C-alpha cells in the first residue's frame, strides 16, 4: 500500500502537479556481483536479488558490490566499460522474476549511473609493506569453482597493493538506479575517487607501532581516501526539487594490523561526508578539479554500506556517531528495523547484515519528511536463503516542492 502511495504521488508530479512527492530510497549490498553474471539474465542468484528489488519497489536504489566493468577486467567486452548497471536493469530488473510479479503492477523502469572504482586497480606501490609490488591478478575461478590456495594468495597480495582492495580490476563497484520518471542529473554528478587521503585536514593516516608513517612520502602523495569512490549525484523531481544522493562504500574496518590502515581509512571515508555536508572541508576537490562541499541549503540523502556500526564492531572512533553526528541537518534519529519475516532477523532488529551488524544506511537531511522505513528481510520465492549477505535498507521520504 505504501509503495503504491509513493507510486501514485510520483505520477501526480509527472503530469505537472506541483506538490510534495513521496518516494522510496534504498541501499542494497548485492555481494560481489561480477560481469559474467550480468552479460545475460541466467544467474539464479541474481534473479532472486532482482525479485527482492522488484518487491521492494524503490524509486532510487544504490547497489554496492556490483563490478565496474573496466578494460582489463575479466569477461569485460572490449570498448564497453561501465555498462554493468545497465545490464542488471535490462537483463534482470526489467523482466518479472515470478508469475505474480508478471501479473501484478508494472515494474519500475530505471536509469543507471555508474562510474569507475578504485577497487582492484593496481597502484604500482607496495601498499601492504611486504617487500613486493604486485600488479598482476590471477584469473577469477570459473562459476562454482574456487581458486587454488596459491592463486588465492596471489589474489590477496594483488588486492593489498591496489588503491582499494579487489582481486581483479573493478570488483566491488557501485551503481545508482533511479526511477525513469525522475531526472538523473549525471551531467551534474561529482565524484571523488582520486582525492588523496593526505589532503584531508587532520587525516587519521596510519603509522606503524614505532610511530613511523605507514605509507612512504611518495605513496602518500597519491594514496586515495576512497576505497571505491564517493559520489554526489543530483536527482531532479518533476516539481523542480533536487535531492543530492551521497553514495559510498567505505572499506571494512578489518583485515589490517596494529597500524589500523583499514580502520582509519573507514573512519575518514565516513568523515568525508560530514565535512562535505557541513561544507567545512577546505581540502575537498572533486575529480574534475572543482573545489567545495555541498551547498548548505541543499536537500540530500546519504546512503550505502558504510561498514560501521554505531554500537558494536571494530570501527575506529565510532565515525557514525562522532562524525555523521556533527551534521546537524542529517536525520540520525530514525533507525530502520526488520519485520522479521520468514526466519530472518528478529522483528525490530536493526541488523542489516548476515554477520549481525548494522552497516547499511539511508540517512536523509532533515528538510525531507521521513515517513517510514525498514530493513527488508522477506525471502524470494522458492528459497530458504537470502541471496546476499546484506539486507536492503529503505526509507520513504516526502520531498517538498521548491
C-alpha positions as CSV (number, residue, x, y, z in Angstrom):
1,X,0.0,0.0,0.0
2,X,2.7,2.4,0.9
3,X,4.8,1.6,-2.2
4,X,1.6,2.2,-4.3
5,X,1.0,5.5,-2.5
6,X,4.6,6.6,-3.4
7,X,3.9,5.4,-6.9
8,X,0.7,7.5,-7.3
9,X,2.2,10.6,-5.7
10,X,5.1,10.4,-8.1
11,X,2.8,10.0,-11.1
12,X,0.9,13.1,-10.0
13,X,4.1,15.0,-10.2
14,X,4.9,13.7,-13.6
15,X,1.7,15.1,-15.1
16,X,2.6,18.5,-13.8
17,X,1.0,18.9,-10.3
18,X,3.4,21.0,-8.3
19,X,3.2,19.2,-5.0
20,X,5.3,17.4,-2.4
21,X,6.3,13.8,-3.6
22,X,6.9,10.7,-1.5
23,X,9.4,8.3,-2.8
24,X,11.2,5.2,-1.5
25,X,15.0,5.2,-1.4
26,X,17.1,2.1,-0.7
27,X,20.6,0.7,-0.5
28,X,21.5,-2.9,-1.1
29,X,24.9,-4.6,-1.0
30,X,24.5,-7.4,-3.6
31,X,27.6,-9.4,-2.5
32,X,30.3,-9.5,-5.2
33,X,28.3,-9.4,-8.5
34,X,30.6,-9.9,-11.5
35,X,30.5,-9.0,-15.1
36,X,30.0,-12.6,-16.2
37,X,26.8,-12.7,-14.1
38,X,25.4,-9.7,-15.9
39,X,26.0,-10.5,-19.6
40,X,22.7,-12.4,-19.7
41,X,19.8,-13.0,-17.3
42,X,20.7,-16.6,-16.4
43,X,22.2,-16.2,-12.9
44,X,19.9,-17.9,-10.4
45,X,21.2,-15.8,-7.5
46,X,20.8,-12.5,-9.4
47,X,17.3,-13.5,-10.4
48,X,16.5,-13.8,-6.7
49,X,18.2,-10.5,-6.0
50,X,16.1,-8.9,-8.7
51,X,13.0,-10.3,-7.2
52,X,13.8,-8.8,-3.9
53,X,14.2,-5.3,-5.5
54,X,11.1,-5.7,-7.6
55,X,9.0,-6.5,-4.5
56,X,10.7,-3.6,-2.5
57,X,9.9,-1.2,-5.4
58,X,12.4,1.6,-4.6
59,X,12.3,4.7,-6.7
60,X,16.0,5.1,-6.0
61,X,18.5,2.4,-5.0
62,X,22.2,2.3,-4.5
63,X,23.8,-1.1,-5.3
64,X,27.1,-1.9,-3.6
65,X,29.4,-4.7,-4.7
66,X,28.5,-4.7,-8.4
67,X,31.7,-4.9,-10.5
68,X,32.6,-1.9,-12.6
69,X,33.4,-3.4,-16.0
70,X,36.7,-1.7,-16.8
71,X,39.1,-2.5,-19.6
72,X,41.4,-5.3,-18.5
73,X,38.8,-6.8,-16.1
74,X,37.6,-10.4,-16.5
75,X,34.8,-11.1,-19.0
76,X,34.6,-7.4,-20.0
77,X,33.6,-6.9,-23.7
78,X,36.2,-4.7,-25.4
79,X,35.3,-1.0,-25.7
80,X,32.2,-1.2,-23.4
81,X,33.2,0.0,-19.9
82,X,30.7,1.0,-17.3
83,X,27.7,-0.9,-18.7
84,X,27.1,-3.4,-15.8
85,X,24.5,-1.3,-14.1
86,X,22.6,-1.1,-17.4
87,X,23.0,-4.8,-17.9
88,X,21.5,-5.5,-14.5
89,X,18.5,-3.4,-15.3
90,X,18.0,-4.8,-18.8
91,X,18.6,-8.5,-18.1
92,X,17.1,-8.8,-14.6
93,X,15.1,-5.8,-13.2
94,X,13.1,-5.2,-16.5
95,X,11.9,-8.8,-16.5
96,X,9.4,-10.0,-13.9
97,X,11.1,-12.7,-11.9
98,X,7.9,-14.5,-10.8
99,X,4.5,-15.1,-12.2
100,X,2.8,-13.0,-9.6
101,X,5.0,-10.1,-10.4
102,X,4.3,-10.5,-14.1
103,X,0.5,-10.4,-13.3
104,X,0.8,-7.5,-10.8
105,X,1.5,-3.8,-11.2
106,X,4.1,-2.7,-13.7
107,X,7.8,-2.8,-12.9
108,X,9.7,0.4,-12.3
109,X,11.9,1.4,-15.2
110,X,15.3,2.6,-14.1
111,X,18.0,4.9,-15.4
112,X,21.5,3.8,-14.3
113,X,24.6,5.7,-13.2
114,X,28.0,4.0,-12.8
115,X,31.5,5.4,-12.5
116,X,35.0,4.0,-12.1
117,X,36.1,2.5,-8.8
118,X,39.4,2.2,-7.0
119,X,38.9,-1.4,-6.1
120,X,41.2,-3.8,-7.9
121,X,43.1,-1.0,-9.6
122,X,46.9,-1.6,-9.1
123,X,48.7,1.3,-7.5
124,X,52.3,0.4,-8.5
125,X,53.3,0.7,-4.9
126,X,54.0,-1.7,-2.1
127,X,51.0,-0.6,0.0
128,X,51.0,-3.5,2.4
129,X,54.7,-3.1,3.1
130,X,55.5,-6.8,2.5
131,X,58.5,-6.0,0.3
132,X,56.9,-6.7,-3.1
133,X,54.8,-4.8,-5.6
134,X,52.0,-7.0,-7.2
135,X,50.3,-5.7,-10.3
136,X,49.1,-8.9,-11.9
137,X,45.9,-10.7,-10.7
138,X,45.2,-14.4,-11.2
139,X,42.1,-15.1,-13.4
140,X,39.0,-15.5,-11.2
141,X,37.7,-19.0,-10.7
142,X,35.0,-20.4,-13.0
143,X,31.4,-20.3,-11.7
144,X,31.0,-22.9,-9.0
145,X,34.8,-23.4,-8.6
146,X,37.3,-22.0,-6.2
147,X,40.8,-20.6,-6.7
148,X,43.7,-22.8,-5.7
149,X,45.5,-21.9,-2.4
150,X,48.4,-20.5,-4.5
151,X,46.0,-18.3,-6.6
152,X,44.1,-17.2,-3.5
153,X,47.4,-15.9,-2.0
154,X,48.3,-14.2,-5.3
155,X,44.8,-12.5,-5.4
156,X,45.2,-11.4,-1.8
157,X,48.6,-9.9,-2.5
158,X,47.4,-8.2,-5.6
159,X,44.4,-6.7,-3.8
160,X,46.6,-5.4,-1.0
161,X,48.6,-3.3,-3.4
162,X,45.6,-1.8,-5.2
163,X,44.1,1.6,-4.4
164,X,41.2,-0.2,-3.0
165,X,41.1,-3.9,-2.2
166,X,39.9,-6.0,-5.1
167,X,41.1,-9.3,-6.5
168,X,40.6,-8.0,-10.1
169,X,40.0,-4.6,-11.7
170,X,36.6,-3.2,-10.9
171,X,35.5,-5.7,-8.2
172,X,33.1,-4.3,-5.5
173,X,32.0,-1.3,-7.5
174,X,28.8,0.7,-7.1
175,X,25.7,1.6,-9.2
176,X,22.9,4.0,-8.7
177,X,19.4,3.2,-10.2
178,X,16.8,6.0,-10.4
179,X,13.2,5.7,-11.5
180,X,13.0,7.0,-15.1
181,X,10.1,9.3,-14.1
182,X,12.8,11.3,-12.1
183,X,15.7,13.0,-13.8
184,X,19.1,11.6,-13.0
185,X,21.4,14.5,-13.4
186,X,24.6,12.6,-14.4
187,X,25.8,15.8,-16.0
188,X,26.0,17.4,-12.6
189,X,27.4,14.4,-10.7
190,X,30.6,14.9,-8.7
191,X,33.0,12.0,-8.0
192,X,35.9,12.0,-5.5
193,X,37.7,8.8,-6.5
194,X,41.1,10.3,-6.8
195,X,41.2,12.6,-3.8
196,X,44.4,11.9,-1.9
197,X,43.8,10.9,1.7
198,X,46.7,13.2,2.8
199,X,44.7,16.2,1.6
200,X,42.2,15.8,4.4
201,X,42.8,18.2,7.3
202,X,43.8,16.1,10.4
203,X,43.7,12.8,8.4
204,X,43.9,9.7,10.6
205,X,46.8,8.3,8.5
206,X,48.2,5.0,9.7
207,X,51.5,4.6,11.5
208,X,53.5,1.5,12.4
209,X,54.0,0.6,16.1
210,X,57.1,2.8,16.2
211,X,55.1,5.8,15.0
212,X,56.6,5.8,11.5
213,X,54.2,6.7,8.7
214,X,52.8,3.5,7.1
215,X,52.8,5.0,3.6
216,X,56.1,6.3,2.2
217,X,56.1,10.0,1.2
218,X,55.8,9.2,-2.5
219,X,52.9,6.7,-1.8
220,X,51.1,9.2,0.4
221,X,51.1,11.8,-2.3
222,X,48.8,9.6,-4.4
223,X,47.1,7.3,-2.0
224,X,43.4,7.8,-2.3
225,X,41.0,8.4,0.5
226,X,38.2,6.5,-1.1
227,X,38.5,2.7,-1.3
228,X,35.8,2.7,-4.1
229,X,34.6,6.2,-4.7
230,X,32.4,8.9,-3.2
231,X,29.6,10.2,-5.4
232,X,27.3,13.2,-5.2
233,X,24.6,12.5,-7.8
234,X,21.7,15.0,-8.0
235,X,18.2,13.8,-8.9
236,X,15.6,16.3,-10.1
237,X,11.8,15.8,-9.4
238,X,9.0,16.8,-11.8
239,X,8.3,19.7,-9.4
240,X,11.8,21.1,-9.9
241,X,13.0,20.0,-6.5
242,X,16.6,18.5,-6.4
243,X,17.9,15.9,-3.9
244,X,21.6,15.1,-3.8
245,X,22.4,11.4,-3.4
246,X,25.6,10.9,-1.4
247,X,26.8,7.4,-2.3
248,X,29.8,5.4,-1.0
249,X,31.0,2.1,0.3
250,X,34.0,2.6,2.8
251,X,36.5,-0.2,3.3
252,X,35.7,-2.6,6.2
253,X,37.5,-1.7,9.5
254,X,39.3,-5.0,9.5
255,X,41.9,-7.1,7.7
256,X,44.8,-4.9,8.8
257,X,47.4,-4.9,11.7
258,X,48.4,-2.6,14.5
259,X,48.8,0.2,12.1
260,X,45.0,0.1,11.6
261,X,45.2,1.3,8.0
262,X,41.7,0.0,7.1
263,X,40.1,1.0,10.4
264,X,41.4,4.6,10.0
265,X,40.5,4.7,6.3
266,X,37.0,3.6,7.1
267,X,36.7,6.4,9.7
268,X,38.0,9.1,7.3
269,X,35.9,7.9,4.4
270,X,32.8,8.4,6.6
271,X,34.2,11.7,8.0
272,X,34.5,13.0,4.4
273,X,30.7,13.1,4.2
274,X,30.5,15.1,7.4
275,X,33.0,17.6,6.0
276,X,31.2,17.6,2.7
277,X,27.7,18.1,4.1
278,X,28.9,20.7,6.5
279,X,30.9,22.4,3.7
280,X,33.8,22.8,6.1
281,X,36.5,20.8,4.3
282,X,38.8,23.2,2.6
283,X,40.6,20.2,1.1
284,X,37.6,18.9,-0.9
285,X,38.3,18.8,-4.6
286,X,36.4,16.5,-7.0
287,X,37.8,14.5,-9.9
288,X,37.0,17.4,-12.3
289,X,39.1,19.8,-10.2
290,X,36.1,21.6,-8.7
291,X,36.5,22.6,-5.0
292,X,34.0,22.8,-2.2
293,X,31.4,20.8,-0.4
294,X,27.6,20.6,-0.6
295,X,25.6,23.9,-0.6
296,X,24.2,24.3,2.9
297,X,20.6,24.7,1.7
298,X,20.7,21.5,-0.5
299,X,18.5,18.5,0.3
300,X,20.4,15.2,0.4
301,X,20.3,11.6,1.3
302,X,23.5,9.8,2.4
303,X,23.3,6.1,1.5
304,X,25.4,3.0,1.2
305,X,27.2,0.2,3.1
306,X,29.3,2.3,5.4
307,X,30.9,-0.8,7.2
308,X,30.4,0.8,10.6
309,X,28.0,0.0,13.4
310,X,27.3,2.8,15.9
311,X,27.1,0.4,18.8
312,X,29.2,-2.7,18.1
313,X,32.0,-3.9,15.8
314,X,35.6,-2.7,15.2
315,X,35.2,0.8,13.9
316,X,37.8,3.4,14.7
317,X,36.4,6.2,17.0
318,X,32.8,5.5,16.1
319,X,32.5,7.5,12.9
320,X,28.7,7.1,12.6
321,X,28.1,8.9,15.9
322,X,31.1,11.1,16.1
323,X,31.5,12.2,12.5
324,X,28.0,12.0,11.0
325,X,26.6,13.1,14.3
326,X,28.2,16.5,13.7
327,X,26.0,17.1,10.7
328,X,23.1,18.8,12.4
329,X,20.8,18.7,9.3
330,X,21.2,14.9,9.0
331,X,18.5,12.7,10.4
332,X,20.3,10.1,12.5
333,X,17.4,9.5,15.0
334,X,15.3,7.2,12.8
335,X,16.6,3.6,12.9
336,X,15.1,1.2,10.2
337,X,14.2,-2.1,11.7
338,X,13.5,-5.6,10.3
339,X,10.0,-7.1,10.2
340,X,11.4,-10.5,10.9
341,X,9.8,-12.2,8.0
342,X,10.4,-15.9,7.2
343,X,13.1,-16.6,9.8
344,X,15.3,-13.7,9.1
345,X,16.4,-11.2,11.8
346,X,14.0,-10.9,14.8
347,X,11.2,-8.3,14.4
348,X,12.6,-4.9,15.5
349,X,16.2,-5.8,14.8
350,X,18.4,-3.0,13.3
351,X,20.9,-5.6,12.0
352,X,21.4,-5.2,8.2
353,X,23.9,-8.0,7.5
354,X,24.3,-11.7,7.9
355,X,27.2,-11.1,10.2
356,X,25.0,-9.4,12.8
357,X,25.9,-5.7,12.5
358,X,24.1,-2.5,11.3
359,X,26.3,-1.3,8.5
360,X,23.9,-0.2,5.7
361,X,22.3,3.2,5.9
362,X,19.8,5.6,4.2
363,X,20.1,8.9,6.0
364,X,18.0,11.8,4.7
365,X,18.5,15.5,5.5
366,X,16.0,16.9,8.0
367,X,14.2,19.1,5.4
368,X,12.9,15.8,3.9
369,X,10.0,14.4,5.8
370,X,10.8,10.8,6.8
371,X,7.6,8.8,6.6
372,X,8.8,5.3,7.5
373,X,11.4,2.8,6.6
374,X,12.8,-0.7,7.4
375,X,15.2,-3.5,6.7
376,X,13.8,-5.8,4.0
377,X,14.2,-9.4,5.1
378,X,11.5,-11.2,3.1
379,X,12.9,-14.2,1.2
380,X,12.5,-14.6,-2.5
381,X,10.1,-17.2,-3.8
382,X,11.1,-20.9,-3.5
383,X,14.2,-20.4,-1.3
384,X,15.0,-20.6,2.4
385,X,18.2,-18.4,2.0
386,X,18.5,-14.7,1.4
387,X,20.5,-14.1,-1.9
388,X,23.1,-11.7,-0.3
389,X,25.0,-11.4,3.0
390,X,23.3,-7.9,3.4
391,X,19.6,-6.9,3.5
392,X,18.2,-3.9,1.7
393,X,17.6,-0.8,3.9
394,X,14.9,1.6,2.8
395,X,13.1,4.7,3.8
396,X,10.2,6.7,2.4
397,X,10.7,10.5,2.3
398,X,8.5,13.3,1.2
399,X,10.3,15.9,-0.9
400,X,8.8,19.3,-0.6
401,X,8.1,21.4,-3.7
402,X,10.7,24.2,-4.3
